[in-house]
Amino acid sequence: MFFFTKVRESGKEDLAELRFGLVKIQVFLIKVLVFYKKLAYHSRNIPVSMKKVCFLLLVLGLSACKHGIQSVINNKKTSQHVNIPGTRLYVVLPPDAKIGEGFVGLEISDSAAMVVHDLPGKSFATDSEIFTKEGFEQKGLKVLEYKEIKVNGYNAKYVAVQQGEELKGYAVLFGDTTFSTMVLTTYPKNNEQRGKEILAALNSMYYERDKKMDPFETALFSIDEKDSKFRFYNYEGGLYTYTPDGKAIPKEEENPYILMAQMPINDSMSLDKFAEILIGGAQEYGFTGTEVKNNHWENINGHNAYETEVYDEKSEQRSLLYICILERNGSSVFIECFAKKDLAANLEEFKEFARALHLK
C-alpha cells in the first residue's frame, strides 16, 4: 500500500521529483480512505506517483529517527502556529516550508514533505490496527523507532522508518473514537538536519478539535451542480463524495456515486497513464470490469482532459466505471464514477457532471 520515490539532489529537480511523488502519496491516501469508507457498496480508488518519497510517505502512514519525538506532545496554539488548510491541525513550520499545492500538507525544500490525513468521524482504534511495526516491516521498511505517545491528550502512535539508503520518514497517528489524524513525513537520508527540523514541527503539533473545516478551502475547482442529480455528500481526507441528492446510500442499495480528488501532476505522468493507474486501483478494491471503451482526449471548459469508460458485462452484476481527469498549471482534478444499474443513463449524468467542472 505504500510507495517510495527516489530523490535526486539538484534544486528544482528535487521539487519536481517531490511533486511527482506527492501524486503517489495522495493517491495512496485516497486508496486507504476509500477502503475504509465503504460508502455503500464497493469502495475502491486510485493510485499515482514521488516515485519513492511516496512509498515511504505512505507506507508510513510513516517514520522517524533518534533525535526525538516527545512522549507527550501538549502544546498551546501560538502566533507561530500555522493551520494546515483542510485540517484541524496546526504546526510551527519547518524552515523553507510552504503550504502544499494540490495536496493537504506542506512542501519542504530538498525533496521533503508532510502530508496530513485528518478524518473526523473515523476511529483511532480502527486505524491503529494497521499502524504497526510489523506492518511497516512487511512493506520492506526498516523501522528505526516505534512507540506509543500522546498528542494533545489523545492516544497516539509514532514510527520512524528508513527505505534503502535514500529516504527516511516519520509518521504520527492520533485520535479517539470521533476522529483519526495521520501525519506523514519524508526527507533524504543524508540530510539529518532536515530530519531534526521535521521532528521539531511534529513536536509543535496542536490539534483544534472544535475547528470547523471548510471542505472547499483548498479546492482547485468549482462545480455547478444545479443541473445534476449529484450533490456534495461529504469530504474526508482529500476525497470528495457526490451522491444522488447528496444523501447517504444504504448498503443494500446500488445507487451511483462519484468520488473526486485533486493532486499535483507533471510531465512525467500523462493523463492517459494516470487513468490506467486509477482503473488498477479500482480493480484492486473490488471493481471487476476490464472492458475499456471510448478512452479519448477532450477539451472541457478550456482544460486539457482525458476520459474513459470501463465495463463489466460478463458477471451477473453489470457495472460501469467512468473516469475523467482535468489538468491545469501542474495540478489535476479527477473523478471516478461508479454505477451498477441504468448504465447508459448514469453515464450521461457522469459526463454532464464532468463538464460542470471548472479549474481555478
Secondary structure, 3 states (H helix, E strand, C coil): CCCECCCCCCCHHHHHHHHHHHHHHHHHHHHHHHHHHCCCCCCCCCCCCCCEHHHHHHHCCCCCCCCCCCCEECCCCCCCEEECCCCCEEEECCCCEEECCCCCEEEECCCEEEEEEEEECCCHHHHHCCCCHHHHHHCCCEEEEEEEEEECCEEEEEEEEEECCCEEEEEEEEECCCEEEEEEEEEECCCHHHHHHHHHHHHCCEECCCCCCCCCCCCCEEECCCCCCEEEEEEECCEEEEEECCCCCCCCCCCCEEEEEEEECCCCCCHHHHHHHHHHHHHHCCCCCCEEEEEEEEEECCEEEEEEEEEECCCCCCEEEEEEEEEECCEEEEEEEEECCCHHHHHHHHHHHHCCEEEC
